[in-house]
Amino acid sequence: MRAIVQYQNIKVNVITGFLGSGKTTLIKQLLSSVPEGESWAVLVNEFGEVGIDGDLLKSNEIAIKQVPGGCLCCVSSAAFSVGLNELIKTTKPDRIIIEPTGIGHPHQIVEQLSAKYYRGVLEVCGTICLMDVRNLSDPRYLGHPAFFDQIDDADILIGSKADLYNDDDELRFLQFAKQFEPAKSVVALSQNGLFDQSWLDIVRAQQHIHNDHDHDHDHDHDHDHDHDHDHDHDAVTSEPSDGVMCYQKRDLDMASIGWVADSNWFISSERFEQFLAYLSEASDFWRFKGIIRVDDTFEQINMTQTEMQRRATDEVLTSRFECIFSIDDGYEKHLNTLHKILF
């Protein structure tokens, strides 16, 4: 404790939300309006080995610490703690924003932040969860335990991308949000990352209990997850082409395939469209995200099975992009097919 005892009352917010819910957009919006005289920092704990969001959030004024390879069921304690402690010591921030992986269970991160080691150092404020309300109609999301664990643990529940909802979507969200105990401190709809910054100081509810929920979500999933480190966190590195590294990660029922390519590598627009078409048709595909050189243009892209955002972006030294799939019998086929298209 001696190493960080000199730092006191640093406010911390954990911002959760399933893949594609808009966490990066919200954090960018928050970072664009940091109160004058305050110093903020961001810790990104991603599932994959490549690390995408840290680069997308990069700012000259805000310290961003990226910790790739996060465990889905718990905190990858060594890397997470080291990254957090380094951020505290080097930046001495007034507030830290933590973005866990979109397919992880956030409760243990909040528990670690509240542990005796950080007592007096960190002030854990309300946890924020973003959700795409349309996913309440998608059995894939309703069947994924992390989707509801993130919502359960939140003090502030935000229906993001509200500009894409109809009246039925909004009504369903508000009815859904009423059933939680303890009640959410804030329930709101938002678009384009808009967020009332005063909500960041909402006090964390003390009644959050991870494994025993009395409310009824009208779905069937089991909260009694076994957060045991005995499962495998398989990571494999390869070089499928000159100047390109491929990083594979498997954990529980999810897998990531990520690539880092040097500035000489690019994919033709025709092949890239094939790549995207293949992903959109794969039933076990969840998300594709990153910055990739297509012909002579660098594109920033974020894609799920139901939505795609892509735009031209500034030139970067390396292309960094990643896919996330559910693990099933088709995983090796996906890897081989994607490599044939890319290389």
Secondary structure, 3 states (H helix, E strand, C coil): CCCCCCCCCEEEEEEEECCCCCHHHHHHHHHCCCCCCCCEEEEEECCCCCCCHHHHCCCCCCEEEEECCCCCCCCCHHHHHHHHHHHHHHHCCCEEEEEECCCCCCHHHHHHHCCHHHECCEEEECCEEEEEHHHHHCHHHHCCHHHHHHHHCCCEEEEECHHHCCHHHHHHHHHHHCCCCCCCCEEEECCCCCCCHHHHHCECCCCCCCCCCCCCCCCCCCCCCCCCCCCCEEEEEEEEECCEEEEEEEECCEEEEEEEECCCCCECHHHHHHHHHHHHHCCCEEEEEEEEEECCEEEEEEECCCCEEEEEECCCCCEEEEEEEECCCCHHHHHHHHHHHHC
